[in-house]
Amino acid sequence: GDFQSYPDHRVKFYELLAAVNAKCFHSLFLLQPAHMQLYVDSLLFALKHEHPQVADLGLKTLYDFLEKVLSLPADQYTAFFSRYYRTILLDILVVLTDTLHKSGIKRQVQILHMLIRTVEMGKLGEMVTQQLVCEFLAGWLRQSFDTVSDTQAESFVLNLFNKCDQPQAFMQNVRDLLVFVREYGGDDPVWEAERAEARTVAAKKEEQRRMQVPGLVPVHDRPGNDDEML
């Protein structure tokens, strides 16, 4: 397709979409599903645009839009993400790992962080679980990049969730992966150690989550219970 003609028109179009999000956000959810699909698809199209101003506008508008979606009642944002979560996640991964959109990495990672954090907090319930997202991400990485090993893919994905409450560590995890996506291949002892640590942290976080649910973990199985009985 022609991505170069009438650049001013393209910029103005995405300025219009940004204005719709800013001024008429709730009206978007009164649209027919096909029209909402067009709005979301247009934002995702902008992310992959060759014109930097269009790509930046698309990223900012998508970020602002998703923030507002997550401020809606749970039934509304759950319905939205049941339809769009995987599509948005995949398109963010595509622009994040290509070599044409490096200037947008900060906002790309912010959107990725928002998507991961939403699942890590359990906001989407069984519809989009941490396990499903991990399997999807690891599978996509292995299929898309010969330079990413199983060890690296697993370590990266686990650490997205382990470090989602540490923005700087989250960003560094992404940067580490991009180095291997673009430059290296094969397993590395550092990644083996990283995977082992990531598995340990993930297991501890899962145990903490289970402990917070009344009745899920029997009293005699709770850590420290032996000490309390002495």
N, C-alpha and C positions, 0 to 999 in steps of 0.2 A: 504494500500500500504506500501511498504518498504521505509521508510524515513531515514534509518540509514546506509545502505550499501554505500560504496565508497564515504565517505564524502569529500575527497579531489577533486574527480571528480565534485561533485556538486558545490563546491566553485569555481573551475576553470570555470565551465559553466557560473556561474553568473558573474564572472569577465569578461568573453567574452561578455555577454550582456551589462555590464557597458561600456566596450570598444567600442562596436557598437554605444551606445548612445553618447559617448564622441567624437568619430571620424567620425561616418557615420550617424549622426542623420537624415539628410535630405533624405538619401537613404531609410530610413525606410518607407517614405511616397511614395516611388516608388514601394513598394511591393504590391502584390495582397492582397485584404482585408483579406483573410484567413491566410496569412502569418503574417500580422500585428496583427491579432487576437492572433496568437501563441506567438508573442513577448510580448504582453500585458498580456496574460494569464500566461506566464512564470514568469513575474515580480510579478503578484498577487499571484501565487503559492508560491513564495519565502517568502512572508510576513507571511505565515502560517506554514513555515517549523520549525521543531523541532531543527534544528542545528542553534545556535545563529548567527554564522558567515554568514550563508546563508540568514537568515531573515534580518540581518542588511544590507547586500549587496543589497538585494531586495528593502528594504525601501529607501536606499540612491539613488539607480538607478532610482526607480520610481519617487522620488522627483525631481531629476535632469531632468528626461525625461519630466515630466509635466511642469516644469518651461520652458523648451525649446518649448513645444507644445504651451504654452501661449504667446510665443514670435513670433509665426507664424502669418501671415495675418489672419484677423478675420474669413474669410470663411473657412480656413483650420482648425483652432482650434475649430470652431463651429461644423464642420462636425465630427471631432474626438470625441468631448464630446457628440454629439448627440447619438453616438454609445456606449461610454464607461463610461459616467459620473456615472450613477447609479451603475454599476458593481464595479467601483473603490471605490465609496463611501461606498457601502455595505461591501466590503472586509476590508476596513480600520476600519469600525465600529466593525466587527467581531473580529479582532485581538486586537483592543483597549479595548474591553470589556471582553475578555477571561482572564484567569489567567496564560497563558503559555508564553505570549510575553510582559511581563511588562517592560523588559529592553529596548524595542523599543518605549516607550510611547512618548518621545520627538519628534522623527521623525514622528510617527503616527499622533500626534496632528498637526504637521507642514503641513502634507499632507491634513488632514481634514480642517485646516484653509485655505489652498490654494483653496480647492474645494468650501468652503463656501464663501470666499472672491470674487471668480470669479463670483458667482451668485449674491452676494450682490451688486457688481459693475455693474450688468446688462450686462455683457459681452456675455452671452449666450441667451439674448433676451427672446422671448416667448417659445423657445425650452425647456429651463430649468429655471423655475421661482422660486422666493423665496417661493411662496405659495406651489408649487409642492414639493420642497425639504422639507419644513416644514412638510407637510402632510406625506411624505414618511418616514422621520426620526421618527416622533412621533408615527406613526403606527407600525414601526419596533420595536421600544423600548417597546411599550405596548405588542406586541405579543411575544417578545423574553424574557422579564423579568417580572415575577410576582411581583418582589419587586419595580417596577417602576409604580407609579400611573399616571393617566391622568394629574394631576396638575404638577407633576415633569417632565413628558415628554414635556409638552407644555412650561414650564418655561425654560428647558434646550435648546430646539430647538430655541425659540425666542432669547435667550441670545447668541446663536452661532452667529446669525446675528447682534444683538445689540452690541456685544463686539468684532466683527471681526477686528476692527481697534485698538484694545487694546490687543496685544498678551499675556501679562501676565494674564489679566482678562479672556481671552479666555481659556487659559490653566487651570485656577482655576475653571472655569465653568465645564470643562470636568472632572477634579479631583473630584469635588463635586458629579457629577453624578455617577462616578465609585464607590464611597462609598456606595451609595444607591443600585446600581446594585449588589454589592457583599455582602452587609451586612444587609440592612434594607428593610422594606416594609411599604406600607400604606402612607397616606397623612401626612403632617407635616405642622404646622402653618408657619414655616419659608419658606417653598416652596410656600405656598399660597401667602405670601407677595411678594416673589420673582416673582411669575407669574404675579401678579398685576403690579409690577414695570416693568417687561419685556414687558407687553402689552402696557403700557404707552410710554415707550421708542420706541418700534416698531412703534406705531402710529405717534409719533413725527418725526421719521426718514422718514416714508412714506410721511408725509405732506411736509417735507423739499424737498424730491425727486420730489414731484408733483409741488412744487413752482418753481423748476428749469426748468421746461418744459414750454416754452412760450405758453400762451393761454390755458393751461390745467386748471388753476384755475382762475375764473373770478376776476377782480380787486377788486370788492366790497366784495369778500369772503376772501381776503388776510388778514392775521393777521396784526393789527395795522392800518388798512385802516380807521377805524372810527376816530382815533386820527388825521390822516393826513387831514381829511375832516373838522375838527373843526377850 
